[in-house]
């Protein structure tokens, strides 16, 4: 579910692409998942004044 949510976040950030890569997934200790996009992201102001607002 976490990967699904991160891909949805990329879409919400107006990204034109999302790359999801899995490395060493058979080795739980060294497994790596990378998710890359070109979305706009959140500014510090939005995090503080929108997302952290009760």
N, C-alpha and C positions, 0 to 999 in steps of 0.2 A: 504494500500500500504506500510506503514511503516514496518509492520510485515513481509510482503513478502520480502522487501529489506533486513531486518536483517537476515532472513533465507538464502537468497542468499549470504550475506556476510559470513555466516558460511561455506557455500559450498566453497566460494572463499578462505577461510582460511584453507582449507583442513581438515575440521572437519569431524569426522566419525559419528557424531550424532548431532541432534538438538532437544531440548525439548522446546516446547512452552506450557506455562500454563496460564490459565485465572482464576482469583479469584475475587469473588464479582462483576461480570460483570453487574449485574442488578443495582448496586449502583454506579452511575457515580462518586460520590465523593470519594469512597473508592475502586474503581476497580483497580486491579493490573494485569499486564501482565509481565511474566518473560520469557526470552529466554536465554537458556543455550546451550553452545557447548564446544567442546574441540579443537577448531581451534587455529592456531598459533598466531593470533592477529597481531597488528602493533607495531613496535618499535617507539620510539620518533624520531629517525633519519628518518625513512620512512615518518612519518607524516610531519616533518619539511622540508625535502629535496625533497619529491616527491609530496605529496598531496597539500602542501601550496606553491609550486613553480608556478609562473604565466606562 
